[in-house]
Amino acid sequence: MITLGIETSCDETAIGILEDRRVRSNVVSSQIVHTKYGGVVPELAARNHIKVIVPLVNVALEIAGCGLRDIGLISVTRGPGLMGSLLVGLSYAKALAVALKKPFIGTNHLEGHIYTLHVGGKGPAYPYLVLLVSGGHTELVLVKKEFNYVTIGRTVDDACGEAFDKVAKLIGLPYPGGPYIEKYALKGQLGAIRFPVPKAGRYDFSYAGLKTAVLYYVQQYGNSRLADIAANFQESALSQLVQVTKKAVLDLGVKDVGLVGGVSANQTLQNKLLKLGQETGCQIHVPDREYCTDNGAMIAMAGARRYKRFGGSNLNIDAVAREDLEEIP
């Protein structure tokens, strides 16, 4: 079956076309308009989705070498995310399903990220642990079996990716901040500035204090040591992720760990987790870089798997700004 995946949860319009586990096309339109605001402006994001979603679907179909009539299932993100952005993709997917008389399924964005671990291959063996790190989410999830999730830890304040964006803004780097901090961190000296590694309970995360520590440093000393600030902020932020994940691995005895979400594209984080795998004997799974950030292939994959087990969604389903993995209907 060929599945069309539509992702519009935030500021990227993404379309993926999947045949079984094989990605036939995966195209993303990023919105640069938000750069001058230092963060996503919800209304502008929704308007841009409206402009590009139809032409982007056409591009994806052309790359995949198929037409709309060849699509067997339409999968779309219904949440969590920005309501205006979600409604653009959801409304379009519903209309397409009605016009083509094709089945339709609303998909959870977080589950989509988890399914990037299964794109193109078998994926990790159940049960496995997932570190999900993005601009809106920082969670540690135990996947006991397919569609059976237990969120054992999450951030108590800022998400990790959000902290990267805010710190980047503090020190004068563009939005989105993650790639810029990673770039400058390569030139910085570790240990030149001491930032705390946050702690927030057994398997939870916290980034507000670390962000505040950077703010106080910049207020006192300025941002002339840009590379050192970036390097040592990143080291503290990522060390927390790895320390909490290591504790969970040892406590739960899992043999497979997946890293997903936009921050998973950070090479330093990947290296730290690979080292953790060597220390604990667990297998580390990281999706290809194009599947780390929001994309349509992950929504196609998650939707196709859920449709196979449970069937499609009713056309009257709503978009949801918040929806934990355990709450997926």
LUMFI-181397 format. One record per residue (C-alpha): x, y, z; residue in one letter. Coordinates in steps of 0.001 Angstrom, whole numbers, padded with zeros to 6 digits, always signed. Example, Ala and Ser with C-alpha at 12.3 -4.5 7.8 and 13.67 -1.06 7.14 Angstrom:
residues 2
+012300-004500+007800A+013670-001060+007140S
end
This chain:
residues 329
+000000+000000+000000M+001143+003526-000810I+000620+006025+002022T+000627+009808+001735L+001915+011453+004939G+001125+015105+005703I+002899+016951+008538E+002004+020557+009497T+002306+020584+013275S+004567+023627+013532C+006518+025709+011006D+007501+023103+008413E+005219+021757+005709T+006306+018187+005036A+004970+015551+002653I+006104+011941+002507G+005060+009059+000292I+005742+005585+001592L+005324+002165+000008E+005416-000340+002854D+008640+000738+004643R+010283+002219+001540R+010270+005997+001230V+009434+007010-002332R+009593+010734-001611S+010089+012989+001389N+009949+016753+000822V+009968+019605+003338V+009276+023317+002975S+010865+025291+005834S+009597+028727+006816Q+012372+031319+007072I+009906+034115+007891V+010188+033303+011605H+013941+034004+011728T+013540+037748+012278K+011166+037125+015204Y+013469+034683+016998G+010747+032034+017186G+007662+030644+015473V+004739+033052+014967V+001675+030739+014884P-000466+032811+012508E+002347+033210+009995L+003056+029486+010184A-000559+028582+009387A-000720+031039+006478R+002447+029627+004966N+001124+026047+005200H-001935+027154+003201I+000293+028586+000469K+002587+025618-000032V+000718+022432+000890I-000886+021752-002516V+002230+022435-004639P+004344+020444-002179L+002058+017414-002509V+002404+017697-006286N+006201+017773-005985V+006176+014717-003705A+003961+012792-006133L+006211+013663-009048E+009331+012499-007192I+007557+009291-006130A+006429+008620-009685G+002775+008207-008824C-000515+010107-008856G-003185+010821-006274L-005245+007880-007529R-002383+005538-006598D-002533+006585-002928I-004083+003908-000719G-004087+005776+002604L-003873+009401+003710I-002136+009942+007050S-001955+013381+008660V-000720+014849+011920T-003653+015722+014207R-001515+016760+017186G+000219+017769+019292P+001245+021091+017800G+000051+024588+016899L-003706+024507+016336M-003710+026782+013282G-000969+024797+011588S-002538+021443+012439L-005921+022504+011045L-004416+023323+007649V-003010+019829+007174G-005968+018071+008766L-008562+019947+006690S-006665+019321+003478Y-006228+015609+004265A-009930+015192+005027K-010942+016920+001803A-008509+014768-000159L-009834+011598+001436A-013417+012512+000563V-012567+013517-003011A-010521+010383-003677L-012706+008057-001598K-009612+006847+000234K-009181+005869+003891P-007846+008512+006241F-006069+008414+009600I-005134+011127+012089G-001652+010518+013479T+000170+011573+016635N+003260+013671+015922H+005313+012064+018713L+004457+008580+017504E+005599+009714+014077G+009026+010579+015472H+009270+007161+017117I+008468+005467+013821Y+011453+007112+012134T+013360+004288+013840L+011447+001798+011670H+011642+003577+008298V+013476+001444+005747G+014225-001414+008133G+013083-003563+011013K+013931-001092+013786G+014740-001790+017444P+013426-004871+019237A+010644-004505+021818Y+010793-003390+024553P+012999-000403+023831Y+013660+003036+025233L+013239+006250+023220V+014821+009609+023992L+012578+012076+022163L+014182+015525+021992V+012814+018454+019994S+011863+022111+020262G+008575+021284+021933G+009238+017961+023664H+011872+016294+025790T+010644+012883+026888E+011923+009450+027798L+009517+006791+026582V+009472+003062+027182L+007954+001317+024147V+006818-001962+025711K+005396-003294+022445K+003880-001769+019334E+001433+001031+020267F+002087+000473+023980N+003906+003485+025452Y+004880+004534+028957V+006360+008012+029309T+008728+007569+032238I+010283+011040+032159G+009797+014482+030626R+010965+018041+031018T+009504+019925+033949V+009924+023294+032197D+011606+024082+028856D+012191+021472+026188A+015818+020911+025207C+015398+022284+021682G+013533+025284+023074E+016457+025975+025420A+018874+025841+022468F+016740+028391+020607D+016464+030724+023612K+020165+030582+024429V+020999+031219+020777A+018837+034333+020907K+020557+035438+024144L+023994+035297+022559I+022962+036801+019219G+022644+033731+017008L+019792+033273+014478P+016679+031114+014806Y+016491+028125+014794P+019316+028137+017277G+020275+024464+017537G+022394+024167+014378P+024155+027480+015099Y+025039+026535+018671I+026349+023182+017439E+028455+024962+014812K+029994+027452+017245Y+030449+024796+019927A+032961+023016+017688L+035252+026051+018040K+034828+026479+021801G+036885+025171+024712Q+035131+022816+027100L+035632+023831+030729G+036360+027462+029866A+032977+028411+031379I+031216+026393+034059R+027503+025898+033501F+025549+023475+035726P+024257+020122+034516V+020581+020309+035574P+018860+017638+037650K+015084+017259+037946A+014108+013988+039554G+014515+010358+038632R+013988+010396+034862Y+012884+014004+034317D+014687+016891+032645F+014960+020626+033295S+016418+023447+031218Y+015137+026677+032791A+018006+026859+035292G+020682+026231+032684L+019157+028861+030425K+019156+031324+033347T+022819+030549+034094A+023712+031507+030522V+021613+034677+030849L+023464+035735+034016Y+026824+035037+032381Y+025958+037141+029323V+024628+039970+031501Q+027900+040025+033442Q+030484+039311+030764Y+028768+039827+027409G+028872+037409+024492N+032387+038028+023199S+033337+034428+024042R+030606+033128+021775L+032195+029780+020939A+032998+029002+024596D+029455+029861+025692I+028000+027647+022965A+030331+024740+023708A+029757+024693+027451N+026013+025298+027284F+025717+022431+024801Q+027870+020180+026968E+025663+020745+030020S+022423+020389+028081A+023409+017172+026347L+025094+015671+029403S+021768+015842+031231Q+020067+013896+028430L+022707+011189+028492V+022892+010902+032287Q+019130+010454+032646V+019011+007985+029743T+021864+005964+031241K+020045+005701+034564K+016905+004456+032805A+018866+001923+030742V+020527+000471+033844L+017330+000487+035900D+015108-001066+033227L+017643-003377+031610G+016632-002491+028041V+018924-003547+025201K+017812-001028+022550D+017663+002780+022744V+016332+005102+020063G+017140+008796+019657L+014503+010820+017771V+013260+014397+017314G+014909+017494+015887G+017741+017626+018430V+018702+014063+017446S+020415+015626+014418A+023063+017008+016802N+026221+015000+016095Q+027660+015565+019566T+024533+014074+021136L+024694+011107+018789Q+028339+010516+019719N+027548+010713+023425K+024757+008152+023081L+026933+005833+021012L+029491+005977+023819K+026701+005195+026275L+025818+002168+024156G+029391+000910+024398Q+029432+001406+028171E+026112-000345+028819T+026043-002897+026008G+022833-001556+024497C+022213-000887+020797Q+021715+002775+019859I+019332+003557+016999H+019347+006955+015265V+017344+007723+012100P+018987+009169+009015D+019438+012930+009305R+016543+013781+006973E+014169+011975+009342Y+015431+013636+012542C+013483+016850+012027T+009751+017009+011234D+008970+015141+008006N+006097+013537+006143G+007632+010060+005879A+007369+009544+009631M+003671+010454+009574I+003102+008088+006651A+004919+005298+008500M+003134+005756+011818A-000239+006128+010116G+000218+003048+007942A+001210+000891+010917R-001697+002083+013056R-004166+001741+010158Y-003074-001852+009616K-003906-002683+013237R-006884-000460+014042F-008305+000871+010771G-008907+004476+009795G-010157+007558+011639S-013555+009185+011419N-013644+012338+009346L-015020+014270+012309N-011837+014003+014404I-010393+017292+015646D-006888+018651+015857A-005421+018615+019375V-002772+020986+020700A-001685+018442+023322R-001815+014669+023231E+000456+012310+025131D+001406+008993+023568L-000712+007172+026133E-003745+009205+025044E-003755+008218+021366I-007273+006948+020568P
end
